[in-house]
Amino acid sequence: MKKLFLFLFLVANLSIQCQARHSDYTPLADTTYLKPTPELEKEARLIPQALNRIHYRKVAINDSLSEVVLKSYLQALDPYKVYFLQKDVDAFQQYRHRFDNELEAGKLDAAFDIYNTFRQRFDERMAVIDSLNKVEFDFTVDEYYEADRENAPWASNKGELNEIWRQIIKSQALSYKIANKEWPDIHTSLSKRYAQMKKNIHQQKSVDVFQVYMNAFTESYDPHTSYFSPVTSENFKISMSQSLEGIGASLTTDGDYTKVAEVIAGGPAFKSKLIQKDDRIVGVAQGEKGEMVDVIGWRLDEVVQLIRGSKGSKVRLSLLRAADGVNALPVEITLVRDMVKLEEQVAKSKLVPYTKDGKTYKVGVITIPTFYMDFEQAQRGNPNYNSTTRDVRRLIKELEAQGMQGLVIDLTFNGGGSLTEAIELTGLFIPSGPVVQVRNADGSINTGDDPDPATVYGGPLAVVINRFSASASEIFAGAIQDYRRGVIIGEQTFGKGTVQNLIDLDRLVGNSGAGIAGRNGGGSSSKLGQLKITLAKFYRVTGSSTQHKGVTPDIELPSEFSAADFGESAYPAALPWDQIKSSKYKETKTVNDRLLAQLRSNYQKRLATDADLIALRENIDASKAARAETRISLNLEKRKEEIELRKKRSGNKDTLEQQINSLELEDAEAQEAMKQADPYVKESIRILAELIAA
């Protein structure tokens, strides 16, 4: 969702942990200070020029931006405030109005001085951890660790920092204790964890530091603009249509953790729904009985090597779920590795007979995991190239041949994809007209119009969305809503209304007429990195941006996730919502205010009386309350109680397709199966049945 293109195991934002020299510190013997290279200084001059020319948001590189970059850089290096001291941060204030000038001049001294201070503090921490980890903790003491350190003050002295780390190590040891490990094994496991972290830190190179610093700068423009070093750029060459063996997830580094950046449609992770965006992977094990390897503090490429494997083999992952907040407790899942192929991402359909008041309604459900198009085959002139629109057109005809009376389009967990497909898919349901507006960096506006005046399906229509529906999904759902063509059901969508593209810095350097600085000396042939830059914004036909707001459903089902926590609004530097002039379009009026009011009224009655919906709402309220609690108990018995409560609250997060497939609705068995179905599924089918009967 967060990226325009999905790439398997992409190193998106390498957040290394490092340390550095400072006036009151005597360096450890094995500390090696890093320095910027001439090539990095060259890129440092080039990137601000590229952003100023190409990026959608025109940002003045001044003292205000410099302050933002400093704050972001410190957060990237020490997100949990467990390495730097307050005096370090105070000393760094000398740079808060210098980054802008140094960036434009290609100077990196300040960035590397901060990095080296960080690495120095890291080495100090490693020395202290050895002593903390020698004596078994008393897990009967009733104490807590405050896990949410985003707004916590920096430690004023080493004594305060030692206490923070005592609680961190105790919490980690307690997790092993709950997993039935004895103290000798716990001590060994923690020692290995931090030895691995230290090894990884001391393997970092200047280019790694530069990538973190540059991303602190690029992400001050917006959260989807990123710099990728030459090595990282190689990962972008893995296209959506290639087959790869693994779990089907894009991973990134978040402090000491490996975090899920994207779940790729069609892969094992997507099919299982056991792992979601922003979940953190803390352990990896092979097969059903392999030892769980602690991967906290590991390099991303090493974690990837553990996770990837041959098709059909099993991998077990220990996860901290993003939905559980900062006090998440580890859960273990098992996935079967498989090939991630385009054909596994295609739309699927099912006809569901639903009986109400003695009358049976035949409801068609088409699940679209992503908006796909085989560009290569299309360019070659292959008339049978894979396409979302082509496939859905065929599925509609097949469902109508089976007597379909109404259609549900399931876009839950659909993170987007091809803009062309979103436009053409919308065209299957409307006579003609604009579908989306795109405003470019120069202020010009392009309109994406339905290319086919024919309507393929004109019957009752519902579109199901959730918080993880984004980008192209929001364009389709928004257009259906704006044309009043169907009923939108579910949760408010992600709210990503921006367009990104990859730009090769080598090409910019070679374009001497573009006003971009050339290479030093003109004779260097070394490869530079890439920029992923936001170039445009999406707008609905009404003129409303999909940025932040996304699509609000006509009938809003209970939601566990708020926009502030899960969505575009969670990013401080996200581009703002705004509005442009409306396109000229004609509503179909298939859905009117009176009909929507009746559907909402019926739903509200069920929400107050249906046992499953009541239980769902209570479960969601309990989960929200649990996430709001940021303290972690360091008492063994209390932590066990927390785990049991989490297990009871964990609900079924299957997609609509998976739920319907599990129903196997057939005549008399249909009603009994519906009783066991997920409340979201039942509501979608109920609402569409009411729409058919209207």
C-alpha atoms as one frame of an Amber mdcrd trajectory, in Angstrom:
protein
   0.000   0.000   0.000   2.668   2.385   0.881   4.435   1.896  -2.468   3.216
   2.258  -6.021   4.960  -0.929  -7.018   5.318  -4.060  -4.882   8.687  -5.702
  -4.769   9.587  -8.868  -2.895  11.859  -8.322   0.083  12.560  -4.696  -0.770
  14.976  -2.821   1.438  12.825   0.312   1.657  14.235   2.371   4.500  17.410
   0.945   5.998  17.365   2.154   9.593  20.792   1.212  10.829  21.902   1.621
  14.397  25.205   3.181  14.876  27.274   5.341  17.233  29.922   7.997  17.311
  32.638  10.157  18.728  31.815  12.841  21.230  33.900  15.159  23.347  33.386
  13.309  26.656  33.923   9.802  25.339  37.006   7.648  24.881  36.434   5.399
  21.836  36.384   1.649  22.308  39.215  -0.250  20.694  37.133  -1.742  17.871
  35.236   1.440  16.995  35.782   2.516  13.396  34.549   5.932  12.429  32.938
   6.252   9.031  33.450   9.112   6.605  31.578  10.262   3.505  33.033   9.327
   0.123  33.305  11.639  -2.895  30.568   9.684  -4.667  28.201  10.145  -1.723
  28.923  13.869  -1.660  28.107  13.959  -5.379  24.720  12.338  -4.751  24.107
  14.677  -1.821  24.311  17.636  -4.233  22.230  15.923  -6.891  19.262  14.767
  -4.795  18.042  18.205  -3.563  18.193  19.502  -7.138  16.201  16.512  -8.395
  13.528  16.929  -5.729  13.179  20.656  -6.383  12.707  20.060 -10.093  10.499
  16.980 -10.073   8.688  16.487  -6.758   4.996  17.384  -6.556   5.482  19.424
  -3.395   7.679  22.463  -3.835   9.642  22.720  -0.595  12.067  25.500   0.258
  15.359  24.075   1.466  15.840  26.410   4.415  16.367  26.441   8.174  12.833
  25.142   8.837  13.421  22.112   6.645  16.813  21.626   8.281  15.122  21.296
  11.679  12.760  18.649  10.293  15.656  16.692   8.793  17.559  16.709  12.091
  14.530  15.433  14.002  13.840  12.713  11.414  17.489  11.649  11.300  17.689
  11.243  15.084  14.432   9.297  15.048  15.733   7.000  12.298  18.928   6.274
  14.219  17.429   6.009  17.706  13.626   5.611  17.373  13.141   4.360  20.938
  15.499   6.892  22.586  17.661   4.229  24.162  21.126   5.238  22.928  21.529
   9.011  22.807  21.744  11.094  25.951  20.134  14.512  26.292  23.578  16.152
  26.126  24.142  14.463  22.747  20.884  15.824  21.400  21.719  19.260  22.793
  25.092  19.163  21.058  23.408  18.243  17.759  21.411  21.470  17.844  24.434
  23.199  16.328  23.426  21.457  13.074  19.707  22.243  13.070  20.167  25.232
  10.744  23.118  23.806   8.811  21.675  20.765   7.063  20.030  22.871   4.351
  23.269  24.597   3.377  25.326  21.431   3.636  22.888  19.447   1.508  23.017
  21.950  -1.309  26.812  22.047  -1.072  27.132  18.264  -0.952  28.665  18.278
   2.533  27.971  15.355   4.848  30.207  16.091   7.841  27.344  16.876  10.235
  25.400  13.743   9.289  28.428  11.520   9.830  29.353  13.208  13.104  25.887
  12.382  14.454  26.190   8.846  13.127  29.548   8.310  14.784  28.208   9.613
  18.094  25.389   7.124  17.767  27.750   4.254  17.102  29.814   5.248  20.122
  26.748   5.223  22.363  25.777   1.855  20.911  29.140   0.389  21.924  28.665
   1.768  25.414  25.276   0.082  25.647  26.644  -3.265  24.509  29.185  -3.150
  27.329  26.438  -2.479  29.890  24.123  -5.168  28.517  26.678  -7.870  29.290
  26.435  -7.043  32.999  22.629  -6.752  32.942  22.303 -10.180  31.412  24.399
 -12.109  33.936  21.973 -12.392  36.866  18.500 -13.957  36.633  15.664 -11.475
  37.027  12.961 -11.657  39.680   9.731 -11.984  37.704   7.501 -11.782  40.802
   8.154  -8.050  41.226   5.173  -5.943  40.163   6.757  -3.401  37.798   6.120
  -2.089  34.284   8.090  -0.937  31.258   6.767   2.034  29.265   7.004   0.756
  25.692   5.842   3.909  23.940   8.961   6.044  24.013   8.123   8.332  21.089
   7.327  11.250  23.372   9.608  10.191  26.211  12.478  12.518  27.142  16.030
  11.554  26.316  17.892  10.107  29.280  19.777  12.832  31.132  22.599  10.564
  32.252  23.951   7.046  31.930  22.242   5.975  35.150  18.803   6.694  33.688
  19.745   4.905  30.490  20.965   1.887  32.467  17.554   1.627  34.168  15.731
   1.820  30.831  17.911  -0.958  29.485  17.414  -3.061  32.619  13.681  -3.003
  31.937  14.194  -3.742  28.240  16.392  -6.766  28.933  14.033  -7.981  31.651
  11.058  -7.727  29.288  12.939  -9.686  26.625  13.993 -12.291  29.167  10.384
 -12.580  30.337   9.272 -13.389  26.783  11.709 -16.304  26.756  10.517 -17.358
  30.225   6.927 -17.540  29.029   8.155 -19.707  26.140   9.298 -22.189  28.831
  13.017 -21.446  28.594  15.154 -21.704  31.713  17.606 -18.998  32.752  20.777
 -20.555  31.258  19.061 -20.750  27.864  17.613 -17.259  28.270  21.054 -15.865
  29.070  22.556 -17.603  26.045  19.779 -16.410  23.713  20.067 -12.788  24.808
  23.855 -12.898  24.558  23.589 -14.186  20.992  21.026 -11.529  20.111  23.223
  -8.642  21.162  26.383 -10.184  19.773  24.617 -10.332  16.417  23.477  -6.720
  16.760  27.020  -5.602  17.508  28.358  -7.538  14.530  25.800  -5.963  12.237
  26.505  -2.442  13.446  30.226  -2.818  12.854  29.579  -4.085   9.327  27.809
  -0.896   8.337  29.412   1.175   5.607  29.321   4.826   4.706  26.676   4.222
   2.049  24.366   2.756   4.725  24.668   5.907   6.809  24.078   8.044   3.739
  20.888   6.143   2.904  19.442   6.752   6.360  20.370  10.426   6.250  19.033
  10.929   2.733  15.744   9.308   3.661  15.443  11.666   6.614  15.719  14.417
   3.994  13.542  12.942   1.220  10.767  11.935   3.610  10.503  15.540   4.768
   8.844  16.091   1.362   6.385  13.213   1.837   6.511   9.674   3.281   6.550
   7.953  -0.112   9.648   9.702  -1.436  12.781   7.670  -0.751  16.424   7.312
  -1.710  17.845   3.888  -2.544  21.555   3.200  -2.670  22.976   1.379  -5.716
  22.908  -1.950  -3.877  19.357  -1.393  -2.657  18.274  -0.305  -6.143  19.031
  -3.762  -7.489  16.048  -5.073  -5.522  13.734  -2.943  -7.647  14.523  -5.075
 -10.680  12.260  -7.786  -9.294   9.033  -7.145 -11.201   5.461  -7.956 -10.181
   5.123 -10.650 -12.819   8.177 -12.679 -11.814   7.926 -15.855  -9.761   9.800
 -15.977  -6.461   9.870 -18.600  -3.763   9.070 -17.331  -0.293   6.178 -15.996
   1.762   5.243 -13.107  -0.541   6.030 -10.071   1.584   8.075  -6.927   1.176
  10.235  -6.309   4.229  12.003  -3.290   5.650  14.069  -2.430   8.710  12.550
  -0.541  11.631  15.169   0.056  14.291  16.175  -3.366  15.616  13.203  -5.042
  13.950  12.365  -6.482  10.548   8.987  -5.026   9.600   6.465  -6.039   6.943
   6.244  -3.175   4.435   3.743  -4.851   2.105   1.884  -8.151   1.769   1.967
  -9.160  -1.883  -1.302 -10.291  -3.421  -1.253 -13.931  -4.469   1.516 -14.968
  -2.078   1.349 -17.306   0.935   1.208 -14.422   3.427  -1.694 -12.791   1.579
  -3.637 -16.036   1.319  -3.169 -16.893   4.991  -4.101 -13.438   6.359  -1.901
 -14.349   9.334   0.531 -11.517   8.711  -0.237  -7.859   7.957   1.509  -4.653
   7.001   3.680  -3.201   9.808   3.843  -6.486  11.745   7.359  -7.040  13.118
   9.179 -10.356  12.652  11.220 -11.248  15.747  11.933 -14.929  15.079  12.235
 -17.391  12.175  12.186 -21.205  12.312  12.391 -23.867   9.610   9.744 -26.589
   9.291   7.471 -27.756  12.071  10.191 -28.518  14.626  13.102 -26.238  13.731
  14.528 -23.987  16.424  13.131 -20.466  16.479  16.028 -18.165  15.613  15.912
 -14.749  17.258  16.322 -12.149  14.471  16.028  -8.924  16.458  18.935  -6.721
  15.434  19.763  -8.774  12.334  20.551  -7.298   8.943  17.577  -7.358   6.615
  19.286  -9.478   3.976  20.113 -12.124   6.583  16.500 -12.282   7.772  15.350
 -12.592   4.169  17.688 -15.547   3.627  16.114 -17.338   6.597  12.575 -16.682
   5.417  13.043 -17.614   1.779  13.146 -21.261   0.778  11.953 -23.904  -1.620
   8.339 -24.212  -2.683   6.261 -26.406  -0.370   8.554 -26.069   2.649   7.276
 -24.578   5.892   8.580 -21.557   7.743   7.467 -20.468  11.210   7.544 -16.808
  12.162   7.326 -15.154  15.549   5.464 -11.850  15.132   4.639  -8.719  17.046
   1.349  -7.666  15.473   0.992  -3.995  14.579  -2.687  -4.171  15.552  -1.633
  -4.923  19.144   0.313  -1.674  19.472   3.558  -1.065  21.332   2.782  -3.671
  23.996   2.302  -6.472  21.458   3.190  -9.955  22.623   4.820 -12.505  20.284
   2.554 -14.843  18.313   3.769 -17.745  16.200   2.429 -18.517  12.725   3.267
 -21.144  10.104   3.382 -20.446   6.360   4.003 -22.779   3.442   6.446 -21.229
   0.991   5.247 -20.974  -2.560   5.851 -19.229  -5.847   4.455 -15.707  -6.069
   2.983 -15.542  -9.564   0.809 -13.083 -11.402  -1.760 -15.773 -12.153  -2.274
 -16.240  -8.410  -3.192 -12.576  -8.054  -6.076 -12.719 -10.497  -9.725 -11.996
  -9.733 -11.875 -14.932  -8.579 -15.628 -15.379  -8.350 -18.255 -17.365  -6.489
 -22.073 -17.503  -6.603 -23.662 -17.461  -3.140 -27.351 -18.349  -2.669 -28.776
 -16.466   0.318 -32.309 -17.085   1.614 -34.279 -14.474   3.539 -37.986 -14.550
   4.399 -38.436 -17.620   2.230 -36.858 -16.025  -0.839 -33.441 -16.995  -2.215
 -31.135 -14.382  -3.703 -28.223 -15.375  -5.926 -25.328 -13.129  -4.965 -22.179
 -13.046  -7.089 -18.893 -12.221  -5.345 -15.767 -11.218  -7.267 -12.612 -10.815
  -5.202  -9.870  -8.612  -6.657  -6.594  -8.879  -4.673  -4.747  -6.275  -6.791
  -5.176  -4.228  -9.971  -2.935  -6.143 -12.332  -1.971  -5.930 -15.977   0.707
  -7.876 -17.852   2.298  -4.860 -19.537   4.924  -6.926 -21.318   2.414  -9.224
 -23.020   0.138  -6.296 -23.861   3.038  -4.480 -25.556   3.839  -7.612 -27.530
   0.308  -7.597 -28.904  -0.852 -10.751 -27.119  -4.683 -10.501 -27.194  -4.957
 -12.767 -24.131  -2.725 -10.798 -21.754  -3.719 -10.877 -18.072  -5.807  -7.894
 -17.021  -8.121  -7.167 -14.096 -10.773  -5.668 -16.372 -10.652  -8.506 -18.912
 -10.933 -11.121 -16.164 -13.782  -9.382 -14.308 -15.682  -8.940 -17.575 -15.454
 -12.693 -18.155 -16.403 -13.548 -14.553 -19.488 -11.326 -14.719 -20.712 -13.155
 -17.811 -20.131 -16.519 -16.121 -22.023 -15.432 -12.992 -24.918 -14.048 -15.032
 -25.133 -17.371 -16.849 -25.639 -18.954 -13.412 -28.501 -16.590 -12.600 -26.671
 -13.887 -10.601 -29.068 -11.208  -9.275 -26.565  -8.896  -7.594 -22.781  -8.460
  -7.461 -20.294  -7.821  -4.648 -16.810  -6.557  -5.585 -14.403  -7.396  -2.748
 -11.465  -4.953  -2.507 -10.455  -5.704   1.080  -6.645  -5.794   1.472  -6.257
  -4.606  -2.135  -3.350  -2.147  -2.002  -3.751  -0.888  -5.562  -1.739  -1.442
  -8.727  -2.435  -0.340 -12.287  -4.241   2.998 -12.621  -5.335   2.052 -16.137
  -7.056  -1.061 -14.817  -8.875   0.897 -12.103 -10.241   3.250 -14.769 -11.255
   0.524 -17.201 -12.784  -1.649 -14.468 -14.976   1.265 -13.403 -16.068   1.536
 -17.026 -17.674  -1.916 -16.833 -20.303  -0.469 -14.484 -20.965   3.048 -15.828
 -22.096   4.189 -19.296 -19.269   6.686 -19.863 -17.482   9.605 -18.261 -14.421
  10.528 -16.195 -13.190   8.162 -13.467 -10.255   9.983 -11.868  -8.382  13.267
 -12.091  -4.597  13.485 -11.757  -2.917  16.775 -10.900   0.762  16.970 -11.829
   3.601  18.880 -10.186   3.229  21.739 -12.681  -0.451  22.153 -11.767  -1.810
  20.620 -14.970  -4.708  18.189 -14.606  -5.270  15.032 -16.616  -8.565  13.154
 -16.590  -8.809   9.384 -16.814 -11.995   8.621 -18.771 -13.917   5.401 -19.246
 -12.679   4.254 -22.692 -15.737   2.095 -23.434 -19.275   3.596 -23.501 -20.849
   0.154 -23.085 -22.022  -0.996 -19.629 -21.125  -4.634 -18.987 -23.123  -4.958
 -15.737 -25.978  -2.662 -14.724 -27.560  -4.635 -11.871 -27.381  -4.223  -8.067
 -23.775  -3.613  -6.984 -21.895  -3.436  -3.686 -18.189  -2.778  -3.130 -16.521
  -3.976   0.086 -13.469  -2.070   1.339 -11.339  -1.974   4.465  -8.535   0.053
   5.999  -5.977  -1.750   3.818  -7.715  -0.930   0.517  -5.615   1.799  -1.103
  -4.619   3.731  -4.210  -6.282   2.136  -7.273  -8.872   0.512  -4.970  -9.816
   3.959  -3.703 -10.133   5.289  -7.236 -12.539   2.492  -8.218 -14.611   2.578
  -5.007 -14.707   6.387  -5.049 -15.938   6.490  -8.644 -18.664   3.899  -7.978
 -19.769   5.992  -5.011 -19.625   9.325  -6.862 -21.647   7.965  -9.792 -24.096
   6.531  -7.236 -23.712   3.263  -9.051 -23.413   0.972  -6.037 -23.282   0.757
  -2.239 -19.869   0.980  -0.563 -19.592  -1.223   2.539 -16.859  -1.667   5.156
 -14.186   0.616   6.621 -12.662   3.929   5.609  -9.813   3.176   3.211  -6.091
   3.907   3.630  -6.098   7.372   2.057  -3.115   7.178  -0.292  -3.800   9.678
  -3.033  -0.314  10.187  -4.476   1.592   8.849  -7.482   5.258   7.803  -7.365
   7.867   6.934  -9.956  11.423   5.599  -9.839  14.133   7.889 -11.171  17.667
   6.718 -11.870  20.126   9.328 -10.632  22.647   8.267 -13.296  20.199   9.394
 -15.959  19.783  12.770 -14.310  23.539  13.231 -14.212  23.771  12.349 -17.897
  21.107  14.903 -18.837  23.390  17.909 -19.063  20.618  20.123 -20.394  18.297
  19.521 -17.478  20.033  21.887 -15.084  21.145  19.024 -12.844  24.722  19.069
 -11.571  27.096  16.827 -13.466  29.712  14.406 -12.191  32.900  15.645 -10.568
  35.621  15.638 -13.180  33.186  14.364 -15.796  34.987  11.044 -16.083  33.423
   8.916 -13.350  31.309   5.973 -14.494  30.261   4.647 -11.079  26.629   3.790
 -10.593  24.505   6.081  -8.455  21.334   5.247  -6.572  17.655   5.835  -7.315
  14.920   8.125  -6.065  11.298   7.151  -5.652   9.581  10.521  -6.033   5.967
  11.626  -5.628   4.985  13.227  -8.940   1.205  13.720  -8.784  -1.996  13.453
  -6.741  -5.258  11.614  -7.365  -8.639  13.328  -7.208 -12.136  11.914  -7.467
 -14.491  13.131 -10.179 -16.070  15.395  -7.555 -12.712  17.154  -7.185 -12.052
  15.726  -3.719  -8.594  14.280  -3.142  -8.317  10.668  -1.988  -5.320  11.748
   0.115  -5.920  11.177   3.847  -9.707  10.803   3.522  -9.689   7.895   1.107
 -13.213   6.549   0.647 -15.736   6.590   3.473 -18.237   3.744   3.055 -21.953
   4.359   2.697 -22.475   1.724   5.368 -19.614   1.705   7.858 -18.999  -1.578
   9.655 -17.244  -1.712  13.057 -13.533  -0.965  12.550 -10.575  -1.791  14.740
  -8.274   0.735  13.096  -8.324   4.527  13.170  -6.969   6.686  10.364  -4.481
   8.267  12.753  -2.909   4.883  13.542  -3.311   2.916  10.305  -3.386   4.934
   7.131  -1.882   7.897   5.304  -2.804  10.172   8.194  -0.353   8.284  10.400
   2.541   9.902   8.483   3.414  13.407   9.752   4.832  14.537   6.383   1.953
  13.203   4.263   0.684  15.613   1.612  -2.512  17.399   2.701  -6.057  16.752
   1.545  -7.356  19.355  -0.846  -9.937  19.810  -3.566  -9.957  20.867  -7.216
 -12.745  21.647  -9.644 -15.247  18.856 -10.221 -15.281  16.972 -13.508 -18.386
  16.938 -15.653 -20.086  13.638 -15.006 -23.616  12.288 -14.846 -24.784  10.230
 -11.873 -26.482   6.941 -12.694 -28.769   7.309  -9.648 -28.857   3.528  -9.266
 -28.423   4.272  -5.573 -30.288   7.237  -4.057 -30.400   8.881  -0.643 -33.685
   7.255   0.266 -32.385   3.760  -0.490 -29.140   4.367   1.416 -31.087   5.674
   4.407 -33.171   2.496   4.477 -30.117   0.241   4.169 -28.354   2.131   6.978
 -31.437   1.948   9.181 -31.723  -1.806   8.732 -28.023  -2.211   9.439 -28.195
  -0.094  12.612 -31.006  -2.283  13.912 -28.894  -5.406  13.339 -25.918  -3.699
  14.958 -27.976  -3.301  18.122 -29.556  -6.768  18.094 -27.364  -9.216  16.151
 -25.277 -11.261  18.604 -22.310 -11.577  16.246 -22.187  -7.848  15.482 -22.471
  -6.997  19.176 -19.645  -9.405  19.996 -17.557  -7.978  17.166 -17.999  -4.429
  18.402 -17.128  -5.406  21.969 -14.054  -7.263  20.738 -12.907  -4.250  18.759
 -13.419  -1.932  21.736 -11.328  -4.275  23.892  -8.548  -4.356  21.277  -8.482
  -0.567  21.079  -8.273  -0.332  24.843  -5.410  -2.828  24.871  -3.497  -0.820
  22.255  -4.006   2.351  24.261  -2.235   0.709  27.213   1.455   1.234  26.490
   2.887  -0.202  29.700   4.223  -3.750  29.615   4.073  -5.801  32.792   7.373
  -7.335  33.894   5.553  -9.717  36.219   5.352 -13.301  34.952   1.784 -14.046
  36.050   0.395 -10.732  34.809   2.110 -11.159  31.452   0.529 -14.614  31.102
  -2.881 -13.090  31.802  -2.273 -10.510  29.075  -1.461 -13.271  26.606  -4.648
 -15.159  27.390  -6.740 -12.022  26.918  -5.089 -11.426  23.548  -5.914 -14.951
  22.427  -9.575 -14.468  23.306  -9.710 -11.158  21.439  -8.003 -12.376  18.276
 -10.748 -12.624  15.678 -11.003 -14.038  12.170  -9.425 -11.636   9.668 -10.082
 -13.673   6.539 -10.988 -11.913   3.313 -14.533 -11.980   2.021 -13.437 -14.550
  -0.555 -12.003 -16.888   2.084 -15.072 -16.580   4.275 -17.458 -17.275   1.417
 -15.379 -20.195   0.210 -15.612 -21.651   3.694 -19.401 -21.352   3.713 -20.064
 -23.711   0.783 -23.628 -22.426   0.769 -26.080 -24.933  -0.666 -29.841 -24.649
  -0.173 -30.847 -25.751   3.342 -27.242 -25.816   4.528 -26.821 -22.187   3.518
 -28.613 -20.723   6.507 -26.730 -22.834   9.017 -23.440 -21.902   7.350 -24.373
 -18.227   7.442 -24.768 -18.440  11.219 -21.102 -19.424  11.476 -19.826 -16.877
   8.956 -17.833 -13.757   9.745 -20.105 -10.775  10.583 -18.569  -8.711   7.751
 -19.460 -11.425   5.245 -22.992 -11.757   6.523 -23.556  -8.011   6.427 -22.255
  -7.703   2.881 -24.555 -10.452   1.660 -27.523  -9.150   3.660 -27.100  -5.596
   2.367 -26.791  -6.710  -1.231 -29.871  -8.925  -0.863 -31.793  -5.863   0.363
 -30.448  -3.939  -2.619 -31.671  -6.663  -4.970 -35.108  -6.628  -3.359 -35.394
  -2.817  -3.420
